[in-house]
Amino acid sequence: MTSGTLGGTRILVVEDEPFIAFDLKMAIEDAGAIAIGPAATIAEALELIAAELPHGAILDVNLPDGTIAPVLAALVGRASIAVHTGVGLPPEIRAQHPDIRVFTKPTDPTILLNYVTASLKP
């Protein structure tokens, strides 16, 4: 991906590990997109989504206040989503969202961003 090719594209980062969140944010900004967040909790993520719907999102699964299920419910069908996790999706979330793409940590931020941007909703 060429630097600066995603001008104006808003990508939400939901990640409670500061170093991973920083790497994701930097990759998004280096590509010319707008990084929303990072949100370290479900509550923060839902507030950011309510303020302005992102075009895409990179989501961790387990956060201090629960699993990513409420965020997925708010975004599925409305934004391009990549789940980035070390534990995979819990069975109940996988059953509700069988088509969600899951990437195992550590995955290079550029790979995650490329997937999200290639799958952007019109």
Order of alpha helices (4+ residues) and beta strands (2+ residues): beta-alpha-beta-alpha-beta-beta-beta-alpha-beta-alpha-beta-alpha
